[in-house]
């Protein structure tokens, strides 16, 4: 993508609708300097601002990313050009390494999961007859729009919410049979979490946040230090271990959350929209971190997302709509671009043409 061309287009549209840089900045709660960087091509708006910016400037997303108006007769050709450029620049060009370990043990197994919310007058089915398995060393995504039931499903797997019926097993444990008093210990021993909002403790340094998880598991001090040193090098956070979460960037905080999640060697890491609060560069780096954890630490990750770009890093996608798994897609020998295209195709079939790219 030509950032200077995009910047000039943003500037021209801003002027056309009669806004100053300060007025545009005020609408998005950012600085005049940020707008100036957009318009000179020195930086791009965060992904979260693409939609609101297009609405404000009365342009389509394709026109924004192309940096020019698109006529009706050129719509398909130009849209495909934009899509190719976005995917290539964001995902890179690496090849996928095909996994062939069909004998890997099953870490997570769901059978006929139902979740029904009852009120005095209504009964709402949030999750309906969901079944799937996740093998050790897998990176599985659950993809769907807001309200599709994916976060409800994740909360049941996390033992935060209870299912109405069905079976969930983690490492062979039927979580419905665990006594209430044992759930916290079970989460501590078997689960790691990466949330959209980081959930780091501001009163602790980065090192202490990671160390806390190991201390709760009664890990010896020397062993804990060795684990933290190793993870911090792999995740490129060694130079911020003595800083507090409020002193570092969102991307750095999320990598710290990853270190905390993997430090205790959990059976399963649950990630709920982990890129939602990140800019595009930090989001890409976080997803690369996830794939590194799978590759080098044999981590097993289940990620909820609504975003096809994020989903393309997974090796399997489950597509959820109206509380049901409507389709699944395994990544075979495709690189990320090819897998991304397949994801869009499946989403188009399920939703009648609405693609999930944010």
GIRA-V827398 format. One record per backbone hydrogen bond with DSSP energy under -1.0 kcal/mol. CO is the residue of the C=O (numbers start at 1). NH is the residue of the N-H. E is the energy in kcal/mol with one decimal. If there is no record, write none. Layout:
BEGIN
<<CO NH E> <CO NH E>>
END
This chain:
BEGIN
<<2 6 -2.3> <3 7 -2.7> <4 8 -2.4> <5 9 -2.0> <6 10 -2.5> <7 11 -2.4> <8 12 -2.4> <9 13 -2.5> <10 14 -2.5> <11 15 -2.2> <12 16 -2.2> <13 17 -1.7> <14 19 -2.5> <15 18 -1.2> <20 24 -2.3> <21 25 -2.6> <22 26 -2.2> <23 27 -1.6> <25 30 -2.3> <31 35 -1.4> <32 36 -2.4> <33 37 -2.1> <34 38 -1.9> <35 39 -2.5> <36 40 -1.4> <37 42 -2.0> <37 43 -1.4> <38 41 -1.4> <46 49 -1.8> <47 50 -1.2> <49 53 -2.6> <50 54 -2.4> <51 55 -2.3> <52 56 -2.3> <53 57 -2.4> <54 59 -2.2> <60 64 -2.1> <61 65 -2.5> <62 66 -1.8> <63 67 -2.1> <63 68 -1.4> <72 75 -1.1> <74 78 -2.7> <75 79 -2.7> <76 80 -2.3> <77 81 -1.8> <78 82 -2.5> <79 83 -2.5> <80 84 -2.4> <81 85 -2.1> <82 86 -2.7> <83 87 -2.5> <84 88 -2.4> <85 89 -2.3> <86 90 -2.4> <87 91 -2.8> <88 92 -1.5> <100 102 -2.0> <101 104 -1.1> <105 136 -2.9> <107 171 -2.7> <108 134 -2.7> <109 169 -2.8> <110 132 -1.3> <111 167 -2.0> <113 130 -1.8> <114 164 -2.6> <114 165 -1.5> <115 126 -2.5> <115 127 -1.6> <117 124 -2.9> <122 119 -2.9> <124 117 -3.1> <127 115 -2.5> <130 113 -2.7> <132 110 -2.9> <134 107 -2.4> <134 108 -1.9> <135 138 -1.3> <138 301 -2.7> <139 315 -2.8> <139 316 -1.1> <140 303 -3.0> <141 318 -3.0> <142 305 -2.4> <143 320 -3.4> <145 148 -1.8> <148 323 -2.4> <149 153 -2.2> <150 154 -2.1> <151 155 -2.6> <152 156 -1.7> <153 157 -2.0> <154 158 -2.2> <155 160 -2.1> <155 161 -1.7> <156 159 -1.2> <165 114 -2.5> <167 111 -2.5> <168 175 -2.0> <169 109 -2.5> <170 173 -1.9> <173 170 -2.0> <174 177 -1.7> <179 182 -1.8> <180 183 -1.0> <182 186 -2.2> <183 187 -2.8> <184 188 -2.1> <185 189 -2.1> <186 190 -2.5> <187 191 -2.1> <190 268 -1.9> <192 270 -3.0> <194 272 -1.7> <195 198 -1.1> <197 199 -2.7> <201 204 -1.5> <205 209 -2.4> <206 210 -2.0> <207 211 -2.9> <208 212 -2.2> <210 214 -1.1> <211 215 -2.9> <212 216 -2.5> <214 219 -2.6> <215 218 -1.9> <220 224 -2.6> <221 225 -2.5> <222 226 -2.0> <223 227 -2.2> <224 228 -2.7> <225 229 -2.7> <226 230 -2.2> <227 231 -2.6> <228 232 -2.7> <229 233 -1.6> <230 234 -2.0> <231 235 -2.5> <232 237 -2.8> <237 240 -1.7> <240 243 -1.8> <241 207 -2.8> <243 206 -2.5> <244 247 -2.5> <245 248 -1.4> <249 253 -2.4> <250 254 -2.2> <251 255 -1.9> <252 256 -2.0> <253 257 -2.2> <254 258 -1.8> <255 259 -2.2> <256 260 -2.5> <257 261 -2.3> <258 262 -2.3> <259 263 -1.8> <262 265 -2.1> <268 192 -2.3> <269 302 -2.7> <270 194 -2.4> <271 304 -3.0> <273 276 -1.8> <275 278 -1.8> <279 283 -2.7> <280 284 -2.2> <281 285 -2.0> <282 286 -2.3> <283 287 -2.3> <284 288 -2.0> <285 289 -1.8> <286 290 -2.1> <287 291 -2.0> <288 292 -1.9> <289 293 -2.4> <290 294 -2.1> <291 295 -2.3> <292 296 -3.3> <293 297 -1.6> <293 299 -1.8> <300 269 -3.0> <301 140 -2.8> <302 271 -2.6> <303 142 -3.1> <304 273 -2.2> <305 144 -1.3> <307 311 -2.3> <308 312 -1.5> <310 313 -1.6> <311 314 -1.9> <315 331 -2.5> <316 141 -2.9> <317 329 -2.5> <318 143 -3.1> <319 326 -2.6> <319 327 -1.1> <321 324 -2.0> <323 128 -3.3> <324 321 -2.5> <327 319 -2.9> <329 317 -2.6> <335 339 -2.4> <336 340 -2.7> <337 341 -2.0> <338 342 -1.8> <339 343 -2.4> <340 344 -2.2> <341 345 -2.1> <342 346 -2.4> <343 347 -2.6> <344 348 -2.5> <345 349 -1.8> <346 350 -2.2> <347 351 -3.0> <348 352 -1.2> <348 353 -1.5> <355 357 -1.0> <356 308 -3.1>>
END
